[in-house]
Amino acid sequence: MERTAVELARLAGAEIQTTLGKVLAVEYKGETAEGALLRDPVSEVDHNVEMLIRGRLADRFPGHDILGEESEERPGRDSDFVWAIDPIDGTANFVNGFPLFAASIGVLHRHRPVAGAIWCSASHALRAGVYHARAGGRLHFEGERIDHIGNPTVRRWLAGEPELTSGQGLPWDVRKTGSAAIECAFVAAGLLRVARFARPNVWDVAGGLPLVRATGGTVLTQVDGAWEEFDRFEAVVDGTGKLGDLRHWCRPLIIGDAEAAKLMARSA
């Protein structure tokens, strides 16, 4: 499944790259009749990439469920395995030509992240490529194992935050990339020491959490106002009282090395 996730992430990246520089059709999920709320852009590429990935998964793992950002179709709701797909994470960056975006493929087993692959438009190697890992395995970039060695002379780190701040007296400078998947990959690769997400969706982070854990990183989630170790995504009942669904999960997360994650949790 890790190999399939890598294959799908590369496929998504190739599709994305073929559209660069073209004029794309863009819609906004939050748009009102008057066009007053222009939030959450979606391009034609988002839809096309997700449909392509869904088709490949239907052939390879026909009994597995698929949770995608752009389509609510669920082919295997009773399956223990769920593929969480974000065809383009950082769409606002993508449609504006700002070169920080990703395609994320995550595999859940009984709601626990067990494998992930993220195609990133930028990387520690200064080129596009796929970060990937599986539970119990090591982090890889384009098939090569990554062993991050921190620079002991760097005394002020970088941290990903949902809102730009000065760092609030903490030992890092804040960066906001506009892509949760990119920040998961960058934390795993050691480019960011820690990152916090205010209200991520499952598909935003499912592909990234196995990467973080493959490098010994910590994942914390907020429950009833307290930060605790993340174990699995929980199905959440929506406002209509329907059966619980992973699609409605949306909880704060902190990822990073243990020391930095605890520091951020105390300040969040």
Secondary structure as the mmCIF struct_conf table of DSSP 4:
data_model
#
loop_
_struct_conf.conf_type_id
_struct_conf.id
_struct_conf.beg_label_comp_id
_struct_conf.beg_label_asym_id
_struct_conf.beg_label_seq_id
_struct_conf.end_label_comp_id
_struct_conf.end_label_asym_id
_struct_conf.end_label_seq_id
HELX_RH_AL_P HELX_RH_AL_P1 GLU A 2 THR A 18
TURN_TY1_P TURN_TY1_P1 THR A 19 GLY A 21
BEND BEND1 LYS A 22 LYS A 22
STRN STRN1 VAL A 26 TYR A 28
TURN_TY1_P TURN_TY1_P2 LYS A 29 GLY A 30
TURN_TY1_P TURN_TY1_P3 ALA A 33 GLU A 34
BEND BEND2 GLY A 35 GLY A 35
BEND BEND3 ASP A 40 ASP A 40
STRN STRN2 PRO A 41 SER A 43
HELX_RH_AL_P HELX_RH_AL_P2 GLU A 44 ARG A 60
TURN_TY1_P TURN_TY1_P4 PRO A 62 GLY A 63
BEND BEND4 HIS A 64 HIS A 64
STRN STRN3 ASP A 65 GLY A 68
BEND BEND5 GLU A 69 GLU A 70
TURN_TY1_P TURN_TY1_P5 PRO A 75 ASP A 78
BEND BEND6 ASP A 80 ASP A 80
STRN STRN4 PHE A 81 ASP A 89
HELX_RH_AL_P HELX_RH_AL_P3 THR A 91 VAL A 95
TURN_TY1_P TURN_TY1_P6 ASN A 96 GLY A 97
BEND BEND7 PRO A 99 PRO A 99
STRN STRN5 ALA A 102 HIS A 109
TURN_TY1_P TURN_TY1_P7 ARG A 110 HIS A 111
STRN STRN6 ARG A 112 CYS A 120
BEND BEND8 SER A 121 ALA A 122
TURN_TY1_P TURN_TY1_P8 HIS A 124 ALA A 125
BEND BEND9 LEU A 126 ARG A 127
STRN STRN7 GLY A 129 ARG A 134
TURN_TY1_P TURN_TY1_P9 ALA A 135 GLY A 136
BEND BEND10 GLY A 137 GLY A 137
STRN STRN8 HIS A 140 PHE A 141
TURN_TY1_P TURN_TY1_P10 GLU A 142 GLY A 143
STRN STRN9 GLU A 144 ARG A 145
TURN_TY1_P TURN_TY1_P11 PRO A 152 THR A 153
BEND BEND11 ARG A 156 ARG A 156
STRN STRN10 TRP A 157 GLY A 160
BEND BEND12 PRO A 162 GLU A 163
TURN_TY1_P TURN_TY1_P12 GLN A 168 GLY A 169
BEND BEND13 LEU A 170 PRO A 171
STRN STRN11 TRP A 172 ARG A 175
BEND BEND14 GLY A 178 GLY A 178
HELX_RH_AL_P HELX_RH_AL_P4 ALA A 180 ALA A 189
TURN_TY1_P TURN_TY1_P13 GLY A 190 GLY A 190
BEND BEND15 LEU A 191 ARG A 193
STRN STRN12 VAL A 194 PHE A 197
BEND BEND16 ALA A 198 ARG A 199
HELX_RH_AL_P HELX_RH_AL_P5 VAL A 202 VAL A 205
TURN_TY1_P TURN_TY1_P14 ALA A 206 GLY A 208
HELX_RH_AL_P HELX_RH_AL_P6 LEU A 209 ALA A 214
TURN_TY1_P TURN_TY1_P15 THR A 215 GLY A 216
STRN STRN13 THR A 218 VAL A 223
TURN_TY1_P TURN_TY1_P16 ASP A 224 GLY A 225
STRN STRN14 ALA A 226 GLU A 229
STRN STRN15 VAL A 236 VAL A 236
TURN_TY1_P TURN_TY1_P17 GLY A 239 THR A 240
HELX_LH_PP_P HELX_LH_PP_P1 LYS A 242 GLY A 244
STRN STRN16 ASP A 245 ASP A 245
HELX_RH_3T_P HELX_RH_3T_P1 LEU A 246 HIS A 248
STRN STRN17 LEU A 253 GLY A 256
HELX_RH_AL_P HELX_RH_AL_P7 ALA A 258 SER A 267
#
